[in-house]
Amino acid sequence: MKKMIIFEPAMCCSTGLCGPGVDPELLRVSTVLNTLNKKGIVIQRHNLSNNPQAFVDNKLINELLNNSGVEVLPVTIVDDNVLKTKAYPTNDEFCKFLDITEDYLKTGVKFKTKDCDCKGGCC
């Protein structure tokens, strides 16, 4: 299994999903990471304010920050290779970087559509 680490800018909490206004991009990334985690694919996620030592200990991220500053964050590293900077991976990129199919990103919950006969909002 490939090893992915995402180094993120300083945020108020480990996911950035706190406060009155939730960033939809952070919500998407958190959902993807939670879904993958439930399927056995663990991705390390380091936030500059919550885990600064991880930034110091990782040679690649340390070099990037020294050369480009915090504007380079978020940074995605897979198997010790920097694959993306300044933005989170798209869903397609998560699949490509981890060598998985799109099925891994599906939550398994089917929501009610007008054509189904399920009750309670999901099938």
LONU-905079 format. One record per residue: residue in one letter; x, y, z of N, C-alpha, C in turn. Coordinates in steps of 0.001 Angstrom, whole numbers, always signed. Atoms other than C-alpha are relative to their C-alpha. Layout:
[rec a; [X; Y; Z]; [X; Y; Z]; [X; Y; Z]] ...
This chain:
[rec m; [+847; -1183; +0]; [+0; +0; +0]; [+887; +1238; +0]] [rec k; [-750; -1249; +65]; [+1234; +3465; -822]; [-199; +808; +1277]] [rec k; [+59; -820; -1207]; [+1982; +5884; +1997]; [-189; +1462; -396]] [rec m; [+309; -1402; +302]; [+336; +9314; +1666]; [+18; +811; +1277]] [rec i; [-11; -962; -1100]; [+990; +12254; +3949]; [-425; +1342; -572]] [rec i; [+422; -1340; +394]; [-778; +15595; +3661]; [+423; +968; +1101]] [rec f; [-434; -1055; -915]; [+881; +18607; +5278]; [-852; +1231; -288]] [rec e; [+975; -1073; +167]; [-1640; +21391; +5847]; [+446; +1283; +689]] [rec p; [-304; -1257; -692]; [-1434; +25058; +6788]; [-598; -2; +1402]] [rec a; [+541; -133; -1356]; [-2204; +26178; +10327]; [-1505; +193; -69]] [rec m; [+1458; -99; -79]; [-5874; +25682; +11151]; [-400; -56; +1466]] [rec c; [+481; -54; -1383]; [-7984; +26048; +14270]; [-114; -1372; +650]] [rec c; [+90; +1359; -525]; [-8365; +22273; +14641]; [+631; -957; -1006]] [rec s; [-710; +954; +854]; [-6988; +19099; +13101]; [-589; -160; -1395]] [rec t; [+637; +148; +1314]; [-9503; +19071; +10228]; [-361; +1324; -653]] [rec g; [+432; -1290; +530]; [-10319; +22753; +9816]; [-1503; +123; -139]] [rec l; [+1461; +18; +130]; [-14014; +21900; +10107]; [-690; +555; +1233]] [rec c; [+609; -606; -1172]; [-14770; +24101; +13062]; [-384; +1445; -317]] [rec g; [+426; -1378; +219]; [-16335; +27511; +13382]; [-1293; +63; -783]] [rec p; [+1304; -167; +643]; [-19443; +28939; +11767]; [+9; -227; -1507]] [rec g; [-60; +178; +1448]; [-18252; +28768; +8147]; [+923; -1142; -364]] [rec v; [-799; +1170; +353]; [-17084; +25374; +6905]; [+419; +105; -1464]] [rec d; [-550; -15; +1353]; [-14818; +25364; +3851]; [-406; -1293; -701]] [rec p; [+451; +1217; +679]; [-16392; +22929; +1348]; [+1162; -895; -456]] [rec e; [-1153; +802; +421]; [-12942; +21824; +159]; [+540; -821; +1165]] [rec l; [-440; +746; -1180]; [-11895; +20847; +3691]; [-999; -1088; +363]] [rec l; [+1034; +1011; -248]; [-15203; +19018; +4113]; [+162; -1170; -964]] [rec r; [-205; +1059; +1002]; [-14588; +17083; +875]; [+1210; -857; +373]] [rec v; [-1214; +735; -338]; [-11048; +16142; +1908]; [-207; -848; +1249]] [rec s; [+264; +768; -1219]; [-12150; +15081; +5396]; [-891; -1204; -278]] [rec t; [+894; +1101; +362]; [-14925; +12951; +3912]; [+770; -1089; -735]] [rec v; [-807; +975; +740]; [-12522; +11277; +1480]; [+925; -751; +952]] [rec l; [-940; +643; -922]; [-9965; +10602; +4218]; [-714; -939; +970]] [rec n; [+777; +869; -894]; [-12620; +9202; +6589]; [-477; -1253; -718]] [rec t; [+472; +1138; +786]; [-14028; +6973; +3852]; [+1139; -980; -265]] [rec l; [-1150; +863; +261]; [-10583; +5658; +2924]; [+470; -698; +1274]] [rec n; [-416; +575; -1277]; [-9701; +5115; +6579]; [-889; -1183; +382]] [rec k; [+935; +1089; -308]; [-12826; +2975; +7060]; [+245; -1217; -879]] [rec k; [-291; +1095; +926]; [-11642; +881; +4105]; [+1448; -470; +130]] [rec g; [-1335; +489; -285]; [-8185; +359; +5583]; [+1141; +783; -621]] [rec i; [-1045; -830; +596]; [-6291; +3089; +3724]; [+196; +1213; +905]] [rec v; [-268; -1057; -968]; [-4738; +5341; +6345]; [+913; +1039; -626]] [rec i; [-773; -1122; +519]; [-3476; +8739; +5239]; [+351; +893; +1175]] [rec q; [-425; -897; -1070]; [-1417; +10814; +7628]; [-334; +1427; -401]] [rec r; [+392; -1382; +229]; [-2574; +14397; +7971]; [+614; +845; +1108]] [rec h; [-672; -831; -985]; [-425; +17025; +9679]; [-353; +1469; -221]] [rec n; [+384; -1403; -6]; [-1641; +20516; +10511]; [+1126; +781; +672]] [rec l; [-1140; -760; -501]; [+1056; +23136; +11072]; [-186; +481; +1436]] [rec s; [+209; -492; -1362]; [-555; +24479; +14254]; [-121; -1133; +1016]] [rec n; [+202; +1109; -936]; [-1367; +21071; +15790]; [+1178; -957; +79]] [rec n; [-1103; +956; +14]; [+1731; +19091; +14802]; [+1227; +590; -708]] [rec p; [-1139; -631; +675]; [+4642; +21399; +13940]; [+1241; -890; -55]] [rec q; [-1182; +865; -7]; [+7201; +18726; +14838]; [+62; -880; -1250]] [rec a; [+23; +812; +1218]; [+6085; +16623; +11841]; [+596; +768; -1174]] [rec f; [-552; -842; +1063]; [+7043; +19543; +9590]; [+1519; +116; +138]] [rec v; [-1441; -81; -276]; [+10464; +19785; +11223]; [+671; -1333; -334]] [rec d; [-590; +1327; +159]; [+11074; +16024; +11072]; [+40; -490; -1446]] [rec n; [+60; +473; +1381]; [+10147; +15545; +7400]; [+895; +878; -876]] [rec k; [-982; -748; +784]; [+13072; +16568; +5180]; [-627; +680; -1223]] [rec l; [+616; -567; +1210]; [+10942; +17120; +2049]; [-824; +1246; +322]] [rec i; [+861; -1136; -329]; [+8391; +19410; +3697]; [+824; +1136; +598]] [rec n; [-875; -1003; -582]; [+11116; +21199; +5637]; [+691; +810; -1097]] [rec e; [-635; -679; +1137]; [+12971; +22014; +2378]; [-991; +890; -742]] [rec l; [+1029; -776; +707]; [+9761; +23139; +662]; [-353; +1276; +756]] [rec l; [+355; -1171; -803]; [+8856; +25462; +3511]; [+1139; +1017; +37]] [rec n; [-1136; -912; -11]; [+12360; +26918; +3657]; [+168; +722; -1337]] [rec n; [-166; -591; +1335]; [+12391; +27546; -111]; [-1201; +813; -463]] [rec s; [+1211; -620; +550]; [+8778; +28549; -765]; [-911; +634; +1036]] [rec g; [+862; -549; -1042]; [+7231; +29493; +2590]; [-1280; -793; +151]] [rec v; [+1237; +731; -307]; [+3874; +28413; +3974]; [-1024; +61; -1133]] [rec e; [+914; -92; +1143]; [+2170; +29416; +715]; [-28; -1292; -805]] [rec v; [-72; +1263; +723]; [+3215; +26003; -624]; [-1006; -1024; +537]] [rec l; [+944; +925; -636]; [+744; +24285; +1752]; [-1399; +151; -567]] [rec p; [-298; +1366; -401]; [-1132; +22009; +1533]; [+932; -700; -998]] [rec v; [-935; +799; +792]; [+1478; +19531; +267]; [-375; -1464; +176]] [rec t; [+294; +1432; -28]; [+732; +15925; -646]; [+1249; -763; -408]] [rec i; [-1174; +832; +238]; [+3574; +13431; -418]; [-452; -1457; -27]] [rec v; [+302; +1429; +91]; [+3249; +9815; -1563]; [+1320; -738; -196]] [rec d; [-1231; +799; +56]; [+6047; +7335; -935]; [+1235; +885; -175]] [rec d; [-1146; -919; -29]; [+8504; +10170; -259]; [+188; +813; -1276]] [rec n; [-28; -866; +1181]; [+7649; +12047; -3470]; [-1082; +1062; +134]] [rec v; [+986; -1083; -33]; [+5955; +15443; -3512]; [-790; -71; -1296]] [rec l; [+847; +132; +1180]; [+3001; +15007; -5857]; [-893; +1207; -244]] [rec k; [+867; -1162; +195]; [+981; +18170; -5247]; [+297; +1028; +1079]] [rec t; [-185; -1100; -936]; [+1463; +21569; -3646]; [-1084; +1045; -239]] [rec k; [+900; -1157; +46]; [-759; +24581; -2934]; [-1479; -333; -142]] [rec a; [+1407; +410; +80]; [-3999; +22564; -3139]; [-102; -1458; +415]] [rec y; [+248; +1392; -352]; [-5539; +19336; -1919]; [-208; -812; -1271]] [rec p; [+277; +842; +1157]; [-5730; +16378; -4295]; [-1496; -37; -300]] [rec t; [+1391; +228; +407]; [-8939; +16073; -6280]; [-323; -1462; +292]] [rec n; [+376; +1406; -204]; [-10895; +12839; -5894]; [+710; -894; -1012]] [rec d; [-707; +770; +1026]; [-9403; +11625; -9189]; [+1475; -158; +360]] [rec e; [-1407; +73; -393]; [-5914; +12468; -7911]; [+209; -933; +1184]] [rec f; [-109; +964; -1099]; [-6512; +10571; -4659]; [+76; -1412; -568]] [rec c; [+17; +1336; +604]; [-7326; +7513; -6778]; [+1308; -283; -734]] [rec k; [-1231; +165; +769]; [-4341; +8017; -9072]; [+1213; -132; +924]] [rec f; [-1155; +1; -902]; [-1847; +8771; -6281]; [+84; -1268; +832]] [rec l; [+38; +1191; -862]; [-2965; +5779; -4188]; [-159; -1299; -788]] [rec d; [+198; +1155; +878]; [-3508; +3462; -7166]; [-1211; -815; +449]] [rec i; [+1254; +630; -393]; [-7104; +2724; -6163]; [-1080; +388; -1007]] [rec t; [+1113; -333; +878]; [-10404; +2713; -8034]; [-931; +996; +695]] [rec e; [+960; -968; -550]; [-13160; +5284; -7559]; [-938; -635; +1020]] [rec d; [+879; +693; -947]; [-15158; +2651; -5649]; [+443; +205; +1439]] [rec y; [-502; -219; -1355]; [-12913; +3268; -2649]; [-535; +1298; +599]] [rec l; [+467; -1293; -493]; [-14278; +6808; -2388]; [-1494; +23; +286]] [rec k; [+1441; +63; -240]; [-17902; +5724; -2236]; [-267; -357; +1452]] [rec t; [+300; +219; -1412]; [-19429; +5849; +1222]; [-865; -1227; +232]] [rec g; [+871; +1158; -173]; [-21880; +3018; +616]; [-1411; +383; +396]] [rec v; [+1332; -457; -356]; [-24886; +5135; +1592]; [-703; +469; -1265]] [rec k; [+797; -426; +1152]; [-27541; +5489; -1072]; [-1134; +871; +500]] [rec f; [+1046; -911; -421]; [-29823; +8458; -684]; [-1246; -190; -845]] [rec k; [+1289; +187; +639]; [-33477; +8340; -1567]; [-121; +863; -1257]] [rec t; [+305; -723; +1226]; [-34375; +9306; -5095]; [-1499; -91; -225]] [rec k; [+1446; -10; +233]; [-37811; +10004; -6481]; [-507; -1331; -541]] [rec d; [+414; +1270; +594]; [-37831; +6590; -8188]; [+71; -1184; +954]] [rec c; [-116; +1161; -903]; [-37016; +4431; -5183]; [-1175; -30; +981]] [rec d; [+1130; +193; -899]; [-39463; +3069; -2649]; [+456; -142; +1455]] [rec c; [-514; +148; -1358]; [-37315; +3320; +472]; [-579; +1060; +931]] [rec k; [+537; -929; -992]; [-38361; +5037; +3665]; [+1129; +513; +880]] [rec g; [-991; -533; -926]; [-36384; +7260; +6008]; [+1146; +738; -661]] [rec g; [-1009; -810; +660]; [-34262; +8981; +3364]; [+1129; -747; -630]] [rec c; [-1067; +732; +676]; [-31843; +6220; +2404]; [-426; -1440; -208]] [rec c; [+353; +1380; +381]; [-32046; +2813; +820]; [+832; -1003; +756]] 
